[in-house]
Amino acid sequence: MDSILILTILIVIFAFGFDFINGFHDTANAIATAVSTKALKPRHAIVIAATMNFLGAISFTGVAKTITESIVNPFSMDNGPLVILAALISSIIWNLITWYFGIPSSSSHAIIGSIAGAAIASAGFGVIEYKGFINIIEALILSPLLAFTVGFIVYSIFKASLKNLNLAKTNKRFRVIQIFTAALQSYTHGTNDAQKSMGIITMALITNNYISTSDIPLWVQIGCACAMGLGTSIGGWRIIKTVGANIMKIRPINGVAADLSSAAVIFGATFIHLPVSTTHVISSSILGVGTAHRVKGVKWDTAKRMVITWVITLPIAATLSAVIFMLLNLVF
């Protein structure tokens, strides 16, 4: 077997591994509110999330094409296989670190920063497709702000329209609704997050001359969807605890408002083919809902720790990926 084929196989394995880890790292956010309000038992929530993530992952490919084309040009990238492999290893390491400490970090920031860092280490800053890269960064920055705002507005509408109803009965009804909003949120998660690995595998296939277009092969779609669904089935209880309990005390009406808000933002991004951090969006929508409910009820220390992690993820992932690329370059 030649080195190009070996690297391609390694990239596919690590990409599936990244999606598997993403499944229990990020998908936990999608079901955290439903589990914390007891709308769903953990086992049932995971089955729903795994199924809906799979369906979402095979429904769209626009985000995958953006990842393939908009960070670096795969058709002219030097040392492409090593760049991609280094990026995947870096992202997996960072995801496992943040998962271990229960911090809802961004897999999107990790993989995008890692690709940029390894590419720069390989060929300098000129290799970055700045127009596409800036568009992605803008989406990553603006989407949490939009989610916070939408969450604030949606819950404010709920609060105003339901204020004269019996609280216990209202929460009981919303607990049922939350089953469907959790499923919707899991579906939208699959439409955006699983596509990042699809884009990376496609990038590798292009750079290694196995395909000549940025169209996503069907086997890549199915493989990434299965990997994320399997990862989801493992669960991510550390992240669920942080998102579902350590941001604010979530009741069913809060959970429905947060789920609808984040699902709308994530699906909107998928529709215009932009990758966003589902972690940031979901956590920010909960913060928006919490602020509309009662500002003092939000655990701002947890929010601060999350924001710091969000800010440092991209540069740390880029640096780690650059180092890993240089090490791999000595081996291959």
C-alpha positions in Angstrom: 0.0 0.0 0.0 1.4 3.4 -0.9 1.5 6.3 1.6 -1.3 8.2 -0.1 -3.8 5.3 0.3 -2.7 4.7 3.9 -3.2 8.4 4.7 -6.6 8.4 3.1 -7.7 5.4 5.1 -6.5 7.0 8.3 -8.3 10.2 7.4 -11.6 8.3 6.9 -11.1 6.4 10.2 -10.3 9.6 12.2 -13.2 11.5 10.5 -15.6 8.8 11.5 -14.0 9.0 15.0 -14.5 12.7 15.1 -18.2 12.3 14.2 -18.6 9.6 16.8 -17.1 11.8 19.5 -19.2 14.7 18.2 -22.2 12.5 18.7 -21.7 12.2 22.4 -20.0 15.5 22.9 -22.4 17.9 21.0 -25.6 15.9 20.7 -25.8 16.0 24.5 -26.7 19.6 24.1 -29.7 18.8 21.9 -31.4 16.6 24.5 -30.0 18.2 27.7 -33.1 20.4 28.4 -35.6 17.5 27.8 -33.6 15.2 30.1 -33.2 17.9 32.8 -37.0 18.6 32.9 -37.8 14.8 32.9 -39.7 15.2 29.7 -37.7 12.3 28.4 -35.9 9.5 30.2 -32.2 9.5 29.3 -32.4 6.2 27.4 -35.4 7.4 25.4 -33.8 10.8 24.7 -30.7 9.2 23.4 -32.6 6.9 21.0 -34.6 9.8 19.7 -31.5 11.9 19.3 -29.5 9.2 17.6 -32.3 8.5 15.1 -33.0 12.2 14.3 -29.3 13.0 14.0 -28.9 10.2 11.4 -31.9 11.5 9.4 -30.6 15.1 9.6 -27.2 14.0 8.5 -28.3 12.4 5.3 -30.8 15.2 4.4 -28.3 17.9 3.3 -24.8 18.4 1.9 -24.5 22.2 1.6 -22.5 22.7 4.8 -20.2 19.8 3.8 -19.4 21.6 0.5 -18.6 24.8 2.4 -16.2 23.0 4.6 -14.6 21.3 1.6 -14.1 24.5 -0.4 -14.1 27.6 1.9 -11.2 27.2 4.4 -8.5 26.1 2.0 -8.5 25.2 -1.7 -8.4 21.3 -1.8 -7.5 21.3 -5.5 -4.2 23.1 -4.9 -3.3 22.3 -1.3 0.2 21.0 -0.7 0.6 18.2 1.8 -3.2 18.0 1.9 -3.5 14.5 3.5 -1.2 15.4 6.4 -3.0 18.8 6.9 -6.3 17.0 7.1 -5.1 14.2 9.4 -3.4 16.7 11.7 -6.6 18.7 11.9 -8.7 15.7 12.8 -6.3 14.5 15.5 -6.2 18.0 17.0 -10.0 18.3 17.0 -10.5 14.9 18.6 -7.9 15.7 21.4 -9.6 19.0 22.2 -13.1 17.5 22.1 -12.1 14.8 24.5 -10.4 17.3 26.9 -13.5 19.5 27.0 -15.8 16.5 27.3 -13.8 15.2 30.3 -14.3 18.5 32.1 -17.9 18.8 31.1 -17.4 22.0 29.2 -19.7 22.5 26.2 -17.0 23.5 23.8 -17.4 23.9 20.0 -16.5 21.0 17.7 -17.0 23.4 14.8 -14.4 25.9 16.2 -12.1 23.0 16.9 -12.2 21.5 13.4 -12.1 24.8 11.5 -9.3 26.2 13.6 -7.4 22.9 13.2 -7.7 22.9 9.4 -6.5 26.5 9.3 -3.6 25.9 11.7 -2.3 22.8 9.9 -2.6 24.4 6.5 -0.7 27.5 7.6 2.0 25.3 9.1 2.2 23.5 5.7 2.1 26.4 3.3 1.9 29.8 5.1 -1.0 32.2 5.6 -1.5 32.6 1.9 -3.1 29.1 1.7 -6.2 30.3 3.5 -9.3 31.1 1.4 -9.9 34.3 3.3 -13.3 35.2 1.9 -14.9 31.9 2.7 -13.0 31.6 6.0 -14.2 35.0 7.2 -17.7 34.1 6.3 -17.5 30.9 8.4 -16.0 32.9 11.3 -18.7 35.5 11.1 -21.3 32.7 11.2 -19.7 31.2 14.3 -19.6 34.6 16.0 -23.0 35.9 15.1 -25.1 32.7 15.5 -24.8 32.6 19.4 -25.8 36.3 19.5 -28.8 35.6 17.3 -29.7 32.5 19.3 -29.6 34.5 22.5 -31.8 37.2 21.0 -34.3 34.7 19.5 -34.4 32.8 22.8 -35.1 36.0 24.7 -37.9 37.0 22.3 -39.6 33.6 22.1 -39.7 33.1 25.9 -40.9 36.7 26.4 -43.8 35.9 24.0 -44.5 32.7 25.9 -44.4 34.5 29.3 -46.7 37.2 28.2 -49.3 35.0 26.5 -49.4 32.3 29.2 -49.1 34.4 32.3 -52.8 33.9 33.3 -52.7 30.1 33.0 -52.0 27.6 35.8 -48.3 27.1 36.0 -48.3 23.4 36.9 -50.8 22.5 34.1 -48.8 24.6 31.6 -45.5 22.9 32.5 -47.2 19.5 32.2 -48.4 20.3 28.7 -45.1 21.7 27.7 -43.3 18.6 28.9 -45.1 16.7 26.2 -44.3 19.3 23.6 -40.7 19.2 24.6 -40.4 15.6 23.4 -41.1 16.9 19.8 -38.9 20.0 20.2 -36.0 17.8 21.4 -36.4 15.6 18.4 -36.5 18.6 16.1 -33.4 20.0 17.7 -31.6 16.7 17.2 -32.6 16.7 13.6 -31.2 20.2 13.0 -28.0 19.2 14.8 -27.6 16.4 12.3 -28.2 18.7 9.3 -25.2 20.9 10.3 -22.7 19.0 12.5 -22.4 15.7 10.7 -21.7 17.5 7.5 -18.4 18.9 8.8 -16.8 15.4 8.7 -18.4 14.8 5.3 -16.6 17.9 4.0 -13.3 16.9 5.5 -13.4 13.4 3.9 -14.4 14.9 0.6 -11.5 17.3 0.9 -9.1 14.4 1.4 -10.5 12.5 -1.5 -10.0 15.5 -3.7 -6.4 16.2 -2.6 -5.5 12.6 -3.1 -7.1 12.6 -6.6 -9.7 10.0 -5.8 -12.6 12.3 -6.9 -12.5 15.5 -9.0 -15.5 17.4 -7.7 -16.7 18.7 -4.3 -19.9 16.6 -4.5 -20.3 14.5 -1.4 -20.2 10.7 -2.1 -23.1 8.8 -0.8 -21.0 6.4 1.2 -19.4 9.4 3.0 -22.9 10.7 3.9 -24.0 7.4 5.3 -20.8 6.7 7.1 -20.7 10.0 8.9 -24.4 9.8 9.7 -23.9 6.3 11.2 -20.8 7.4 13.2 -22.7 10.4 14.7 -25.8 8.3 15.4 -23.6 5.7 17.2 -21.8 8.3 19.2 -25.1 9.8 20.2 -26.2 6.4 21.5 -23.3 6.4 24.0 -24.6 9.7 25.6 -22.8 12.7 26.9 -23.8 13.0 30.5 -21.1 15.4 31.6 -22.3 17.9 28.9 -26.0 17.3 29.7 -25.3 18.2 33.3 -23.7 21.5 32.4 -26.2 22.5 29.7 -29.3 21.1 31.4 -28.7 22.2 35.0 -25.7 24.5 35.4 -26.8 27.4 33.3 -30.2 27.9 34.8 -33.0 25.8 36.4 -34.9 24.7 33.4 -38.7 24.0 33.4 -40.6 22.5 30.4 -41.7 25.9 29.1 -38.1 27.2 29.2 -36.9 24.1 27.4 -39.4 24.4 24.6 -38.5 28.0 24.1 -34.8 27.2 24.0 -35.3 24.2 21.7 -37.4 26.1 19.2 -35.0 29.1 19.2 -31.8 27.1 18.7 -33.4 24.7 16.1 -34.5 27.8 14.1 -31.0 29.3 14.1 -29.2 26.0 13.3 -31.5 25.1 10.5 -31.3 28.6 9.1 -27.5 28.3 8.9 -27.8 24.9 7.3 -30.2 26.3 4.7 -27.6 28.9 3.6 -24.8 26.3 3.8 -22.9 27.8 6.7 -21.4 25.8 9.6 -22.3 27.0 13.0 -21.5 25.7 16.5 -24.6 23.8 17.7 -23.1 24.0 21.2 -22.8 27.8 21.1 -26.3 28.1 19.6 -28.1 25.8 22.1 -26.3 27.2 25.1 -26.9 30.8 24.0 -30.6 30.2 23.4 -30.8 28.8 27.0 -29.0 32.0 28.2 -31.5 34.1 26.3 -34.5 32.3 27.7 -33.0 32.5 31.2 -32.4 36.2 30.9 -36.0 36.8 29.8 -37.3 34.6 32.7 -35.1 36.0 35.5 -31.7 37.5 35.0 -30.6 36.5 38.5 -31.7 32.9 37.9 -28.9 32.5 35.3 -25.7 31.0 36.6 -23.4 33.5 35.0 -20.2 31.9 36.3 -20.9 28.8 34.2 -21.8 31.1 31.2 -18.5 32.9 31.7 -16.5 29.7 31.8 -18.3 28.5 28.6 -17.6 31.8 26.8 -13.9 31.7 27.7 -13.7 28.1 26.3 -15.5 29.3 23.1 -13.0 32.1 22.6 -9.8 30.0 23.2 -10.9 26.9 21.2 -10.0 28.2 17.7 -6.5 29.5 18.5 -5.6 26.5 20.7 -6.9 24.0 18.1 -5.0 25.8 15.4 -1.7 25.8 17.4 -2.2 22.1 18.4 -2.9 21.1 14.8 0.2 23.0 13.5 2.4 21.1 16.0 0.8 17.7 15.1 1.3 18.5 11.4 5.0 19.1 11.9 5.3 15.8 13.8 3.4 13.9 11.1 5.6 15.5 8.5 8.6 13.9 10.1 6.9 10.4 9.9 5.4 10.5 6.4 
